[in-house]
Amino acid sequence: MFPTSGRRLTRATVLFLSLIAIGFLIATFDVRSEGDSVSNVMREGTQSIFTPMQKGVRWVASPLIGFVDGVSNIAGLREENERLQDRIVVLEAREREVAAIEEEVRQLEAIVGVEAPEELPTVTARLYSSGPSAFDNVRYIDKGANDGIVAGQAVIDEQGLVGRVDLVSANDARIRLITDPLVSAGVRIRSTNETGIVSGRGDGPLRLEMFRATEAVYEGDLVVTDGSRFPPGLVVGRIAETADAEVGFVLRTTVNPSARLSEVDYVKVIIGWTALDADLSDGVVDTNTATTTTTTVPPTTSTTVPSPEEEG
């Protein structure tokens, strides 16, 4: 038991003496370090020991830090991408609106420049509705009897004949397009000066019938109104199919309308002329009466225009 206590005492004594010696050495080294404090020396020593460790940790941690930064950047880029996509949608919508306005201005400028034959007075109107179904060849305009419009008047755009006024109310009117089977017009072939009648077929080209034709008609020949049911000289369209005239037979062919009826927005109603001015009776013109009279029929009566829903 004593030897054990002796060994422990010896070890404690050795440790104590070692610490004193280390302290003495440090104090001596601090005195000889030319003014540098021991703390600075120890700091430099510590840095020299731990610098390689720091570099190693940095080398190991750098990829992980880069990965975390990359994930953060991806999230930020995704948000930025979504924001830019939303911005693109808004800009595209604005671009469509601007294009629509530009097209509307173009059509309005075009219709303003349209002049009726013989400087007949007109009223500019805008189409605001179609028929209750896609098969109805009618359109509604925002002008009516208060603007001098009456039933039977011709409706045109910058391309040519659109149709005729069908029903009228105080501030609105209904147009029946030339493609409607209920609409027909006396026409003249510009190249031959021979006359006939075109009528709607519901869709597509118009039907042309010439009962006293002596000359053939050719694809592309211009067809205009003859002044019987509409003012004379209005462009109707062009011959779609060449047809020969045969004695004793009716010349039949088709005419492509000049007006792009599916794209019509603004129109002009010719209020200074009606079929009554030509003394029209059952589609026959009294040849003893001039067809160029421009007597205006006053809108003494008006017919209520049914809404598209009521008409359906």
C-alpha positions as a Markdown table, in Angstrom:
| # | Residue | x | y | z |
|---|---|---|---|---|
| 1 | Met | 0.0 | 0.0 | 0.0 |
| 2 | Phe | 2.9 | 2.4 | 0.8 |
| 3 | Pro | 4.6 | 1.8 | -2.4 |
| 4 | Thr | 1.4 | 2.7 | -4.3 |
| 5 | Ser | 1.1 | 6.0 | -2.4 |
| 6 | Gly | 4.7 | 6.7 | -3.0 |
| 7 | Arg | 4.2 | 6.2 | -6.7 |
| 8 | Arg | 1.2 | 8.5 | -6.8 |
| 9 | Leu | 3.2 | 11.1 | -4.9 |
| 10 | Thr | 6.1 | 10.8 | -7.3 |
| 11 | Arg | 3.8 | 11.2 | -10.3 |
| 12 | Ala | 2.2 | 14.3 | -8.8 |
| 13 | Thr | 5.5 | 15.8 | -8.0 |
| 14 | Val | 6.8 | 15.1 | -11.5 |
| 15 | Leu | 3.7 | 16.7 | -13.1 |
| 16 | Phe | 4.1 | 19.7 | -10.8 |
| 17 | Leu | 7.7 | 20.2 | -11.6 |
| 18 | Ser | 7.0 | 19.7 | -15.4 |
| 19 | Leu | 4.4 | 22.5 | -15.3 |
| 20 | Ile | 6.8 | 24.8 | -13.5 |
| 21 | Ala | 9.5 | 24.0 | -16.1 |
| 22 | Ile | 7.1 | 24.7 | -19.0 |
| 23 | Gly | 6.0 | 27.9 | -17.4 |
| 24 | Phe | 9.6 | 28.9 | -17.0 |
| 25 | Leu | 10.4 | 28.1 | -20.6 |
| 26 | Ile | 7.4 | 30.1 | -21.8 |
| 27 | Ala | 8.4 | 33.0 | -19.7 |
| 28 | Thr | 12.0 | 32.8 | -21.0 |
| 29 | Phe | 10.8 | 32.5 | -24.6 |
| 30 | Asp | 8.5 | 35.5 | -24.1 |
| 31 | Val | 11.4 | 37.6 | -22.9 |
| 32 | Arg | 13.5 | 36.6 | -25.9 |
| 33 | Ser | 10.8 | 37.1 | -28.5 |
| 34 | Glu | 11.9 | 40.7 | -29.2 |
| 35 | Gly | 8.8 | 42.4 | -27.9 |
| 36 | Asp | 6.3 | 39.9 | -29.2 |
| 37 | Ser | 3.9 | 38.7 | -26.5 |
| 38 | Val | 3.5 | 35.1 | -25.6 |
| 39 | Ser | -0.1 | 35.4 | -26.6 |
| 40 | Asn | 0.9 | 36.4 | -30.1 |
| 41 | Val | 3.4 | 33.6 | -30.4 |
| 42 | Met | 0.8 | 31.1 | -29.2 |
| 43 | Arg | -1.8 | 32.6 | -31.6 |
| 44 | Glu | 0.6 | 32.2 | -34.5 |
| 45 | Gly | 1.4 | 28.7 | -33.4 |
| 46 | Thr | -2.2 | 27.8 | -33.1 |
| 47 | Gln | -2.9 | 29.3 | -36.5 |
| 48 | Ser | 0.0 | 27.3 | -38.0 |
| 49 | Ile | -1.5 | 24.1 | -36.5 |
| 50 | Phe | -5.1 | 24.7 | -37.4 |
| 51 | Thr | -4.7 | 26.4 | -40.8 |
| 52 | Pro | -4.3 | 23.0 | -42.6 |
| 53 | Met | -7.3 | 21.7 | -40.7 |
| 54 | Gln | -9.4 | 24.7 | -41.8 |
| 55 | Lys | -8.3 | 24.3 | -45.4 |
| 56 | Gly | -9.4 | 20.6 | -45.2 |
| 57 | Val | -12.7 | 21.5 | -43.7 |
| 58 | Arg | -13.2 | 24.2 | -46.3 |
| 59 | Trp | -12.3 | 21.7 | -49.1 |
| 60 | Val | -14.8 | 19.2 | -47.8 |
| 61 | Ala | -17.6 | 21.8 | -47.1 |
| 62 | Ser | -17.2 | 23.9 | -50.3 |
| 63 | Pro | -19.1 | 21.4 | -52.5 |
| 64 | Leu | -21.9 | 21.1 | -49.9 |
| 65 | Ile | -22.1 | 24.9 | -49.6 |
| 66 | Gly | -22.2 | 25.2 | -53.4 |
| 67 | Phe | -24.9 | 22.7 | -53.6 |
| 68 | Val | -27.0 | 24.5 | -51.0 |
| 69 | Asp | -26.4 | 27.8 | -52.9 |
| 70 | Gly | -27.3 | 26.1 | -56.1 |
| 71 | Val | -30.6 | 24.8 | -54.8 |
| 72 | Ser | -31.4 | 28.3 | -53.4 |
| 73 | Asn | -30.6 | 29.8 | -56.8 |
| 74 | Ile | -32.7 | 27.3 | -58.6 |
| 75 | Ala | -35.7 | 28.2 | -56.4 |
| 76 | Gly | -35.1 | 31.9 | -57.1 |
| 77 | Leu | -34.8 | 31.3 | -60.8 |
| 78 | Arg | -38.0 | 29.3 | -60.8 |
| 79 | Glu | -39.8 | 32.2 | -59.1 |
| 80 | Glu | -38.3 | 34.7 | -61.5 |
| 81 | Asn | -39.3 | 32.5 | -64.5 |
| 82 | Glu | -42.9 | 32.3 | -63.2 |
| 83 | Arg | -43.0 | 36.0 | -62.8 |
| 84 | Leu | -41.6 | 36.5 | -66.3 |
| 85 | Gln | -44.2 | 34.1 | -67.7 |
| 86 | Asp | -47.0 | 36.0 | -66.1 |
| 87 | Arg | -45.6 | 39.2 | -67.5 |
| 88 | Ile | -45.5 | 37.6 | -71.0 |
| 89 | Val | -49.2 | 36.6 | -70.7 |
| 90 | Val | -50.1 | 40.2 | -69.8 |
| 91 | Leu | -48.1 | 41.6 | -72.6 |
| 92 | Glu | -49.5 | 39.2 | -75.1 |
| 93 | Ala | -53.0 | 40.1 | -74.0 |
| 94 | Arg | -52.2 | 43.8 | -74.4 |
| 95 | Glu | -50.7 | 43.1 | -77.8 |
| 96 | Arg | -53.9 | 41.4 | -78.9 |
| 97 | Glu | -55.9 | 44.3 | -77.6 |
| 98 | Val | -53.8 | 46.8 | -79.5 |
| 99 | Ala | -54.0 | 44.6 | -82.7 |
| 100 | Ala | -57.8 | 44.5 | -82.3 |
| 101 | Ile | -58.0 | 48.3 | -81.9 |
| 102 | Glu | -55.7 | 48.8 | -84.9 |
| 103 | Glu | -57.9 | 46.6 | -87.0 |
| 104 | Glu | -61.0 | 48.4 | -85.9 |
| 105 | Val | -59.4 | 51.7 | -86.8 |
| 106 | Arg | -58.4 | 50.3 | -90.2 |
| 107 | Gln | -61.9 | 49.2 | -90.9 |
| 108 | Leu | -63.4 | 52.4 | -89.7 |
| 109 | Glu | -61.0 | 54.4 | -91.9 |
| 110 | Ala | -61.9 | 52.1 | -94.9 |
| 111 | Ile | -65.6 | 52.5 | -94.4 |
| 112 | Val | -65.4 | 56.2 | -94.0 |
| 113 | Gly | -63.7 | 56.4 | -97.4 |
| 114 | Val | -66.5 | 54.5 | -99.1 |
| 115 | Glu | -68.7 | 56.6 | -101.3 |
| 116 | Ala | -72.1 | 55.5 | -102.5 |
| 117 | Pro | -72.9 | 55.8 | -106.3 |
| 118 | Glu | -74.0 | 59.3 | -107.4 |
| 119 | Glu | -73.0 | 60.7 | -104.0 |
| 120 | Leu | -76.1 | 59.3 | -102.3 |
| 121 | Pro | -76.3 | 60.1 | -98.6 |
| 122 | Thr | -75.3 | 57.3 | -96.3 |
| 123 | Val | -75.2 | 56.5 | -92.6 |
| 124 | Thr | -72.2 | 54.7 | -91.0 |
| 125 | Ala | -73.1 | 51.9 | -88.6 |
| 126 | Arg | -71.4 | 49.2 | -86.7 |
| 127 | Leu | -72.5 | 45.6 | -86.5 |
| 128 | Tyr | -73.0 | 44.5 | -82.9 |
| 129 | Ser | -74.7 | 41.1 | -83.1 |
| 130 | Ser | -75.5 | 38.3 | -85.4 |
| 131 | Gly | -78.5 | 36.0 | -85.6 |
| 132 | Pro | -79.4 | 33.5 | -82.9 |
| 133 | Ser | -77.6 | 30.7 | -84.7 |
| 134 | Ala | -74.7 | 30.3 | -87.1 |
| 135 | Phe | -77.1 | 29.5 | -89.9 |
| 136 | Asp | -78.9 | 32.8 | -89.8 |
| 137 | Asn | -77.7 | 35.3 | -92.4 |
| 138 | Val | -78.7 | 38.4 | -90.5 |
| 139 | Arg | -76.7 | 41.0 | -88.6 |
| 140 | Tyr | -77.7 | 43.8 | -86.3 |
| 141 | Ile | -76.5 | 47.4 | -86.5 |
| 142 | Asp | -76.5 | 50.3 | -84.0 |
| 143 | Lys | -78.4 | 52.8 | -86.2 |
| 144 | Gly | -82.1 | 52.9 | -86.9 |
| 145 | Ala | -85.1 | 55.0 | -87.9 |
| 146 | Asn | -83.8 | 58.0 | -85.9 |
| 147 | Asp | -80.9 | 58.1 | -88.3 |
| 148 | Gly | -83.0 | 57.9 | -91.4 |
| 149 | Ile | -82.8 | 54.2 | -92.0 |
| 150 | Val | -85.9 | 52.3 | -93.4 |
| 151 | Ala | -86.4 | 48.8 | -94.5 |
| 152 | Gly | -85.2 | 47.9 | -98.0 |
| 153 | Gln | -82.2 | 50.1 | -98.0 |
| 154 | Ala | -78.9 | 48.8 | -99.4 |
| 155 | Val | -76.0 | 48.1 | -97.0 |
| 156 | Ile | -72.4 | 48.2 | -98.3 |
| 157 | Asp | -68.8 | 48.2 | -97.0 |
| 158 | Glu | -65.5 | 48.9 | -98.6 |
| 159 | Gln | -65.6 | 45.7 | -100.6 |
| 160 | Gly | -69.1 | 45.9 | -102.0 |
| 161 | Leu | -72.7 | 45.0 | -101.3 |
| 162 | Val | -73.4 | 43.4 | -97.9 |
| 163 | Gly | -77.2 | 43.1 | -97.9 |
| 164 | Arg | -80.3 | 45.1 | -97.3 |
| 165 | Val | -82.1 | 46.5 | -94.2 |
| 166 | Asp | -84.7 | 44.0 | -93.1 |
| 167 | Leu | -86.3 | 45.4 | -89.9 |
| 168 | Val | -85.9 | 48.8 | -88.2 |
| 169 | Ser | -86.5 | 50.2 | -84.8 |
| 170 | Ala | -85.7 | 53.7 | -83.4 |
| 171 | Asn | -82.0 | 53.1 | -82.7 |
| 172 | Asp | -81.3 | 49.7 | -84.3 |
| 173 | Ala | -81.8 | 47.8 | -87.5 |
| 174 | Arg | -81.4 | 44.3 | -88.8 |
| 175 | Ile | -79.5 | 43.5 | -92.0 |
| 176 | Arg | -80.2 | 40.5 | -94.1 |
| 177 | Leu | -77.1 | 39.4 | -95.9 |
| 178 | Ile | -76.9 | 38.8 | -99.6 |
| 179 | Thr | -76.2 | 35.2 | -98.9 |
| 180 | Asp | -79.6 | 34.8 | -97.4 |
| 181 | Pro | -82.1 | 32.9 | -99.7 |
| 182 | Leu | -84.6 | 35.6 | -99.1 |
| 183 | Val | -82.4 | 38.2 | -100.7 |
| 184 | Ser | -82.0 | 38.6 | -104.4 |
| 185 | Ala | -80.6 | 41.5 | -106.6 |
| 186 | Gly | -80.8 | 42.5 | -110.2 |
| 187 | Val | -77.3 | 42.6 | -111.6 |
| 188 | Arg | -75.3 | 43.5 | -114.7 |
| 189 | Ile | -72.2 | 41.7 | -116.0 |
| 190 | Arg | -69.8 | 44.5 | -116.5 |
| 191 | Ser | -68.0 | 42.9 | -119.4 |
| 192 | Thr | -71.1 | 42.1 | -121.5 |
| 193 | Asn | -73.6 | 44.6 | -120.0 |
| 194 | Glu | -76.2 | 41.8 | -119.9 |
| 195 | Thr | -78.4 | 41.5 | -116.8 |
| 196 | Gly | -79.6 | 38.7 | -114.5 |
| 197 | Ile | -80.5 | 38.0 | -111.0 |
| 198 | Val | -78.3 | 36.8 | -108.1 |
| 199 | Ser | -79.8 | 35.2 | -105.0 |
| 200 | Gly | -78.4 | 33.8 | -101.8 |
| 201 | Arg | -78.0 | 30.1 | -101.1 |
| 202 | Gly | -77.5 | 30.3 | -97.3 |
| 203 | Asp | -73.7 | 30.1 | -97.6 |
| 204 | Gly | -70.9 | 30.2 | -100.1 |
| 205 | Pro | -71.3 | 31.6 | -103.7 |
| 206 | Leu | -74.5 | 33.3 | -104.9 |
| 207 | Arg | -76.6 | 31.8 | -107.6 |
| 208 | Leu | -76.7 | 33.8 | -110.9 |
| 209 | Glu | -79.5 | 33.3 | -113.4 |
| 210 | Met | -79.6 | 35.1 | -116.8 |
| 211 | Phe | -82.8 | 34.5 | -118.8 |
| 212 | Arg | -81.9 | 36.4 | -121.9 |
| 213 | Ala | -78.1 | 36.0 | -122.1 |
| 214 | Thr | -76.6 | 35.9 | -125.5 |
| 215 | Glu | -72.9 | 35.9 | -124.5 |
| 216 | Ala | -70.9 | 33.7 | -122.2 |
| 217 | Val | -69.7 | 34.8 | -118.8 |
| 218 | Tyr | -66.2 | 34.0 | -117.7 |
| 219 | Glu | -64.6 | 33.4 | -114.3 |
| 220 | Gly | -63.5 | 36.7 | -112.8 |
| 221 | Asp | -66.0 | 38.9 | -114.6 |
| 222 | Leu | -67.2 | 41.7 | -112.4 |
| 223 | Val | -70.9 | 41.7 | -111.4 |
| 224 | Val | -72.6 | 44.9 | -110.2 |
| 225 | Thr | -76.1 | 45.9 | -109.3 |
| 226 | Asp | -78.3 | 47.1 | -112.2 |
| 227 | Gly | -80.4 | 49.6 | -110.3 |
| 228 | Ser | -83.6 | 47.6 | -109.8 |
| 229 | Arg | -83.5 | 46.4 | -106.2 |
| 230 | Phe | -80.4 | 48.2 | -105.2 |
| 231 | Pro | -78.7 | 51.5 | -106.3 |
| 232 | Pro | -76.9 | 50.9 | -109.6 |
| 233 | Gly | -73.2 | 50.2 | -109.8 |
| 234 | Leu | -72.7 | 48.5 | -106.4 |
| 235 | Val | -70.1 | 45.7 | -106.6 |
| 236 | Val | -71.7 | 42.4 | -105.9 |
| 237 | Gly | -68.8 | 40.0 | -106.7 |
| 238 | Arg | -67.1 | 38.1 | -109.5 |
| 239 | Ile | -68.2 | 35.2 | -111.7 |
| 240 | Ala | -66.9 | 32.0 | -110.0 |
| 241 | Glu | -67.5 | 29.6 | -112.9 |
| 242 | Thr | -67.4 | 30.2 | -116.6 |
| 243 | Ala | -70.8 | 29.5 | -118.3 |
| 244 | Asp | -71.9 | 29.5 | -122.0 |
| 245 | Ala | -75.1 | 31.1 | -123.2 |
| 246 | Glu | -77.5 | 28.8 | -125.1 |
| 247 | Val | -80.5 | 30.0 | -127.0 |
| 248 | Gly | -83.7 | 29.1 | -125.2 |
| 249 | Phe | -81.9 | 28.1 | -122.0 |
| 250 | Val | -81.2 | 30.0 | -118.8 |
| 251 | Leu | -77.6 | 30.7 | -118.2 |
| 252 | Arg | -76.8 | 29.6 | -114.7 |
| 253 | Thr | -73.6 | 30.0 | -112.8 |
| 254 | Thr | -72.3 | 31.2 | -109.4 |
| 255 | Val | -70.8 | 34.5 | -108.1 |
| 256 | Asn | -68.4 | 34.9 | -105.3 |
| 257 | Pro | -69.4 | 37.9 | -103.1 |
| 258 | Ser | -66.9 | 40.7 | -102.9 |
| 259 | Ala | -67.7 | 41.6 | -99.3 |
| 260 | Arg | -66.1 | 39.3 | -96.8 |
| 261 | Leu | -69.2 | 38.8 | -94.8 |
| 262 | Ser | -67.7 | 36.9 | -91.9 |
| 263 | Glu | -65.3 | 39.9 | -91.3 |
| 264 | Val | -67.7 | 42.8 | -91.6 |
| 265 | Asp | -67.6 | 45.2 | -88.7 |
| 266 | Tyr | -68.5 | 48.7 | -90.0 |
| 267 | Val | -71.0 | 49.3 | -92.8 |
| 268 | Lys | -72.7 | 52.1 | -94.6 |
| 269 | Val | -76.5 | 52.2 | -95.2 |
| 270 | Ile | -77.5 | 54.1 | -98.3 |
| 271 | Ile | -80.4 | 56.2 | -97.0 |
| 272 | Gly | -80.9 | 58.3 | -100.1 |
| 273 | Trp | -82.3 | 55.5 | -102.3 |
| 274 | Thr | -84.7 | 52.6 | -102.1 |
| 275 | Ala | -86.2 | 50.2 | -104.6 |
| 276 | Leu | -89.3 | 52.4 | -104.7 |
| 277 | Asp | -87.3 | 55.1 | -106.4 |
| 278 | Ala | -87.0 | 52.8 | -109.4 |
| 279 | Asp | -90.7 | 52.0 | -109.5 |
| 280 | Leu | -89.9 | 48.4 | -108.8 |
| 281 | Ser | -92.9 | 46.0 | -108.8 |
| 282 | Asp | -92.3 | 42.3 | -108.2 |
| 283 | Gly | -88.7 | 42.5 | -109.4 |
| 284 | Val | -89.5 | 44.3 | -112.7 |
| 285 | Val | -88.2 | 47.7 | -113.4 |
| 286 | Asp | -90.4 | 50.2 | -115.3 |
| 287 | Thr | -88.1 | 51.1 | -118.1 |
| 288 | Asn | -90.0 | 54.3 | -118.7 |
| 289 | Thr | -88.8 | 55.6 | -115.3 |
| 290 | Ala | -85.2 | 56.7 | -114.7 |
| 291 | Thr | -83.5 | 54.5 | -112.2 |
| 292 | Thr | -81.2 | 57.3 | -110.9 |
| 293 | Thr | -83.8 | 59.2 | -109.0 |
| 294 | Thr | -82.6 | 60.0 | -105.5 |
| 295 | Thr | -85.8 | 60.7 | -103.6 |
| 296 | Thr | -85.4 | 60.0 | -100.0 |
| 297 | Val | -88.2 | 58.0 | -98.3 |
| 298 | Pro | -88.7 | 59.5 | -94.9 |
| 299 | Pro | -88.8 | 57.0 | -92.0 |
| 300 | Thr | -92.5 | 57.6 | -91.2 |
| 301 | Thr | -93.0 | 54.2 | -89.7 |
| 302 | Ser | -90.7 | 51.9 | -87.9 |
| 303 | Thr | -90.7 | 48.2 | -87.1 |
| 304 | Thr | -89.4 | 46.9 | -83.9 |
| 305 | Val | -86.3 | 44.7 | -84.3 |
| 306 | Pro | -86.6 | 41.5 | -82.4 |
| 307 | Ser | -83.6 | 40.6 | -80.3 |
| 308 | Pro | -81.6 | 37.5 | -81.4 |
| 309 | Glu | -83.1 | 35.6 | -78.4 |
| 310 | Glu | -86.7 | 36.5 | -79.4 |
| 311 | Glu | -86.0 | 35.6 | -83.0 |
| 312 | Gly | -84.8 | 32.1 | -82.0 |
